[in-house]
Amino acid sequence: MGALPDAGTRPASPRHQALVARMKDPDADVRAAAASALERIEARATLDRLVATFDSSDPQMQLKIVFGLKSLNDERALEPLVRALRAKSDEVRASAARVLGDLAHPRTIGPLVEALDDPSLPVRAVAAEALGRFRDRRLTDPLVACLDTTDEHLLDAVLGALGAIADPRAEAAILPFLDHPSPRIRARACWAIGNL
């Protein structure tokens, strides 16, 4: 399927014309319903355009597309956002993980767990933060496995996620970090233990 033409160059469909005509309806409820229908139609067309151009775009455009997909608030945006977790750019993968965490849809847990193994430490840290938003105790074990690192940013993110999930099973893994050389990590460990 090729790229869709710009909305401004497409001829208006009969349904679009009919809805635009209802924008002049004497009843306010009809006008509101027509406006809502037009908004949903345009959001779907925008989603289709964004998805169609993602793979062929440069990393800066991919970043814009990732955040554009978030703003559409459409469940169909989940699949392209999950695909963005495999983009070549670390920044695009990290942004996709952040957006998926903000959306916190259960279908995205598996791909975010996979992102915990990303070669980029910042992507792994963002994936850990994102998983903490789910507050799902099944995520304790994969997150605990990420504590085997010296990277403070990743440690901070994982400890934060474990604290947010508040699974008492994580206590033994968190306790050693109360003696970590970094005050930031010691403080995060204290916070996490307090949440369990």
C-alpha positions in Angstrom: 0.0 0.0 0.0 1.5 3.4 -1.0 1.5 6.5 1.1 -1.9 8.2 1.4 -2.3 11.6 -0.2 -2.5 14.6 2.1 -5.9 15.3 3.6 -6.0 18.6 1.8 -5.7 17.1 -1.7 -8.2 14.2 -1.3 -11.6 14.7 -2.6 -14.2 14.7 0.1 -16.1 11.4 0.3 -19.9 11.3 0.4 -19.8 10.4 4.1 -17.5 13.3 4.8 -19.7 15.7 2.9 -22.8 14.4 4.7 -21.2 14.9 8.1 -20.0 18.4 7.1 -23.6 19.2 6.1 -24.8 18.0 9.6 -22.4 20.6 11.1 -25.1 23.1 10.1 -28.0 21.1 11.6 -30.4 23.2 13.8 -30.0 20.7 16.7 -26.8 21.2 18.8 -26.6 17.5 19.7 -26.5 16.6 16.0 -23.8 19.2 15.3 -21.8 17.8 18.2 -22.2 14.2 17.0 -21.2 15.2 13.4 -18.1 17.0 14.7 -17.1 14.0 16.8 -17.6 11.6 13.8 -15.4 13.9 11.6 -12.7 14.0 14.3 -12.6 10.2 14.5 -12.5 9.8 10.7 -9.6 12.3 10.5 -7.8 10.6 13.4 -8.0 7.2 11.6 -6.7 8.8 8.4 -3.9 10.4 10.3 -3.0 7.1 11.9 -2.9 5.4 8.6 -0.6 8.1 7.1 1.8 7.9 10.1 2.0 4.1 10.1 2.6 4.1 6.3 5.5 6.4 6.5 7.2 5.2 9.7 9.6 2.6 8.3 10.9 4.8 5.5 11.4 7.9 7.7 14.6 9.2 9.2 15.0 9.0 13.0 13.8 12.5 13.6 10.6 11.9 11.7 10.2 8.6 13.4 10.3 10.4 16.8 7.6 12.8 15.6 5.5 9.8 14.4 5.9 8.0 17.8 4.6 11.1 19.7 1.9 11.6 17.0 0.7 8.1 17.6 0.4 8.7 21.3 -1.7 11.8 20.8 -4.2 9.9 18.6 -5.3 7.9 21.6 -6.3 5.0 19.3 -5.7 1.3 20.2 -4.6 0.7 16.6 -1.5 2.8 17.4 -0.2 0.1 19.7 1.2 -2.2 17.0 3.3 0.5 15.2 4.5 1.7 18.6 5.6 -1.9 19.4 7.3 -2.0 16.0 9.1 1.2 16.9 10.8 -0.7 19.8 12.9 -2.4 17.1 13.9 0.8 15.3 17.6 1.4 14.5 17.7 4.6 16.6 18.2 4.2 20.4 16.3 7.5 20.8 13.3 6.2 18.8 13.2 2.9 20.8 13.4 4.8 24.1 10.7 7.1 23.0 8.5 4.3 21.9 9.0 2.6 25.3 8.1 5.8 27.1 4.9 6.3 25.1 3.9 2.6 25.6 4.4 3.1 29.3 2.3 6.2 29.3 -0.5 4.3 27.5 -0.1 1.3 29.9 -2.1 -1.0 27.7 -1.8 -4.7 28.8 -1.0 -5.8 25.3 2.3 -4.0 25.4 3.7 -5.7 28.5 5.5 -8.5 26.6 7.3 -6.2 24.1 8.3 -3.9 27.0 9.7 -6.9 28.9 11.7 -7.8 25.8 13.0 -4.2 25.7 14.7 -4.9 29.1 17.3 -6.8 27.0 17.9 -3.9 24.6 21.6 -3.3 23.8 21.1 0.3 24.8 21.1 1.0 28.6 18.9 4.1 28.3 16.3 2.1 26.4 16.4 -0.6 29.1 16.0 2.1 31.7 13.0 3.6 30.0 11.4 0.2 29.5 11.9 -0.5 33.3 10.2 2.8 34.1 7.4 2.0 31.7 6.8 -1.4 33.3 6.6 0.1 36.7 3.4 1.9 35.6 1.6 -1.4 35.1 1.9 -2.3 38.8 1.8 -5.9 37.8 3.6 -8.3 40.2 4.3 -10.7 37.4 6.9 -8.2 36.3 9.0 -8.5 39.5 11.2 -11.3 38.3 12.2 -9.8 34.9 12.9 -6.5 36.7 14.9 -8.1 39.5 17.1 -9.7 36.8 18.0 -6.2 35.6 19.5 -5.2 38.9 22.7 -7.0 37.9 24.2 -3.8 36.4 26.5 -1.0 37.5 24.7 1.6 35.5 23.1 4.0 38.0 20.4 5.2 35.6 19.2 1.7 35.0 19.4 0.8 38.7 17.4 3.9 39.6 14.7 3.0 37.0 14.5 -0.7 38.0 14.4 0.1 41.7 11.7 2.7 41.0 9.7 0.2 39.0 10.0 -2.4 41.8 8.9 0.1 44.3 5.9 1.0 42.2 4.9 -2.6 41.7 5.3 -3.1 45.5 5.8 -6.9 45.4 7.3 -8.1 48.8 9.2 -10.8 46.9 11.6 -8.1 45.6 12.8 -7.2 49.1 15.8 -9.5 49.2 17.0 -8.2 45.8 16.5 -4.5 46.9 18.1 -4.7 50.4 21.8 -4.8 49.1 21.2 -1.5 47.4 20.7 0.2 50.8 24.5 0.1 51.0 25.2 1.2 47.4 28.0 3.8 47.0 25.6 6.2 45.2 23.4 8.3 47.5 20.8 8.4 44.6 20.6 4.6 44.5 20.5 4.2 48.3 17.7 6.7 48.5 15.8 5.0 45.7 16.3 1.6 47.5 14.9 3.1 50.7 11.9 4.4 48.8 11.3 1.0 47.1 11.6 -0.9 50.4 9.1 1.5 52.0 6.6 0.7 49.3 6.8 -3.1 49.5 
